[in-house]
Amino acid sequence: MGKAKINRRKISILILIILTTAFFRIPATFGAEKSFVNSLGMEFVSIPAGTFIMGSPMDETNRDKNEVQHKVKITKAFYMQTTEVTLGQWWSVMGKKFFGRRKGSKEMPVTKVSWHDAKRFINEINGPGGGGYRLPTEAEWEYASRAGSTTAFSWGDTIDCSKAMYGNNSKKSKECLGHVKSMGLEKDQPAPVKSYPPNRWGLYDMHGNVWEWNQDWYDAYPTTDIADPRGPESGIGRVRRGGSWFKHGHACRSANRNYAHPASKYQTTGFRLVWGEEKADIRKIDRWGVPDKEPER
């Protein structure tokens, strides 16, 4: 009888372990799964390792001299968030509102967050033990934005108002105000994420909507081939990429570079995450949930 009780207890423990493992399943082999969604509702897609030409050719329209072309090798696959971090996701983790939009919903990209704010958000969701969430490097960002393309934008060499959120500034760059209105969106602000088509790799708003903080300090490009560049140890500002609703379309080119002081906060700037560590544990943020409404303040 005693042995039977012990065996039943062992079986119960084994079943519990199996069920727990199934519930908290994470990718066993990094890059084997094409996508995943965490408990904050953040969607991630796998970005394959590969080699690309970073920067722009001499004849690209509106090219800047800081876009010197050079070959870059991305040696490891990683996951990138399909959208910019949203207000709902930010509120869930940080518990307070940032006044980065005028009208909209929790699906708007969070803005008026500094580079340091973005890092605090990442530290919070990674938890005390650390984890795999981080900002993309500048090279990873351009590689993902291009999605295999060699043109100014992931779809070709020209941009129009149906492809991305830009020129939505009633005082300066006005070229898309009419189209934005026809979509039922508001002027002088970004659009909710996924309002425009994704690129070939399933990433939304890599062109326009809001500038996105990158991990790197800004610096001149190398002139030789390089693998997995991480930028200098210090610099004059942190890199921002992608252009925004405030600017003209040429600022949304894949190769266009920009930077800002890491403490600066703009209504034009947000961020998205990558998940790039093989042992990163998605269970670390299972305690978070996306709210149905704004937090009290």
Backbone hydrogen bonds, N-H to C=O, Kabsch-Sander energy under -0.5 kcal/mol:
donor,donor_aa,acceptor,acceptor_aa,energy
5,K,1,M,-2.2
6,I,2,G,-2.1
7,N,3,K,-2.6
8,R,4,A,-2.5
9,R,5,K,-2.2
10,K,6,I,-2.4
11,I,7,N,-2.5
12,S,8,R,-2.4
13,I,9,R,-2.4
14,L,10,K,-2.4
15,I,11,I,-2.5
16,L,12,S,-2.3
17,I,13,I,-2.3
18,I,14,L,-2.3
19,L,15,I,-2.7
20,T,16,L,-2.5
21,T,17,I,-2.5
22,A,18,I,-2.2
23,F,19,L,-2.4
24,F,20,T,-2.1
25,R,22,A,-1.2
30,F,28,A,-0.5
32,A,29,T,-2.4
36,F,44,F,-1.9
38,N,42,M,-2.1
41,G,38,N,-2.0
44,F,36,F,-2.8
45,V,80,M,-2.3
46,S,34,K,-3.0
47,I,78,F,-3.9
50,G,74,I,-2.1
52,F,72,V,-2.4
54,M,52,F,-0.7
54,M,70,H,-2.7
56,S,67,E,-2.4
60,E,57,P,-1.8
63,R,60,E,-1.7
67,E,64,D,-1.5
70,H,54,M,-1.8
72,V,52,F,-2.9
73,K,226,I,-2.2
74,I,50,G,-3.7
74,I,72,V,-0.5
75,T,73,K,-0.8
78,F,47,I,-2.0
79,Y,275,W,-1.9
80,M,45,V,-2.4
81,Q,273,L,-3.0
82,T,43,E,-2.8
85,V,271,F,-3.0
87,L,108,M,-2.6
88,G,106,K,-2.5
90,W,86,T,-2.4
91,W,87,L,-3.0
92,S,88,G,-1.9
93,V,89,Q,-1.3
94,M,90,W,-3.1
95,G,90,W,-0.6
95,G,91,W,-1.6
100,G,98,F,-2.3
108,M,105,S,-1.9
110,V,85,V,-2.4
112,K,266,Y,-2.7
112,K,269,T,-0.7
113,V,269,T,-0.8
115,W,262,P,-1.3
116,H,262,P,-1.5
118,A,114,S,-2.2
119,K,115,W,-2.0
120,R,116,H,-2.1
121,F,117,D,-2.3
122,I,118,A,-2.1
123,N,119,K,-2.6
124,E,120,R,-2.0
125,I,121,F,-2.1
126,N,122,I,-2.2
127,G,123,N,-1.3
130,G,127,G,-1.8
134,R,274,V,-2.0
141,W,137,T,-2.5
142,E,138,E,-2.3
143,Y,139,A,-2.4
144,A,140,E,-2.5
145,S,141,W,-2.5
146,R,142,E,-2.5
147,A,143,Y,-1.6
148,G,143,Y,-0.5
149,S,146,R,-2.0
153,F,156,G,-2.7
156,G,153,F,-0.8
163,K,160,D,-2.0
164,A,160,D,-0.9
165,M,207,H,-0.5
166,Y,164,A,-0.9
167,G,247,K,-3.0
168,N,245,W,-2.9
169,N,173,S,-2.5
170,S,168,N,-0.6
173,S,246,F,-0.5
174,K,172,K,-0.9
176,C,167,G,-2.1
177,L,174,K,-1.8
180,V,176,C,-2.8
181,K,177,L,-2.1
182,S,178,G,-2.0
183,M,179,H,-1.3
184,G,181,K,-1.7
185,L,180,V,-2.2
188,D,168,N,-2.1
193,V,107,E,-2.6
195,S,192,P,-1.1
199,N,203,L,-2.3
202,G,199,N,-2.1
204,Y,82,T,-3.2
208,G,206,M,-0.6
208,G,242,G,-3.7
209,N,165,M,-2.9
210,V,208,G,-1.5
211,W,268,T,-3.2
212,E,241,R,-2.4
213,W,270,G,-2.1
214,N,239,V,-2.6
215,Q,136,P,-2.8
217,W,232,P,-0.5
218,Y,237,G,-3.3
226,I,71,K,-2.1
228,D,73,K,-2.7
238,R,260,A,-2.7
239,V,216,D,-2.4
240,R,258,N,-2.8
241,R,212,E,-1.9
245,W,209,N,-2.2
247,K,244,S,-0.9
251,A,248,H,-1.2
252,C,249,G,-2.1
253,R,250,H,-1.2
254,S,152,A,-2.9
256,N,253,R,-0.8
258,N,240,R,-0.9
260,A,238,R,-2.0
264,S,261,H,-2.1
269,T,266,Y,-1.3
270,G,211,W,-3.4
274,V,134,R,-2.6
275,W,79,Y,-2.7
276,G,132,G,-1.7
276,G,274,V,-0.5
280,A,277,E,-1.5
282,I,280,A,-0.7
284,K,281,D,-1.7
285,I,282,I,-1.4
286,D,283,R,-1.6
288,W,285,I,-1.9
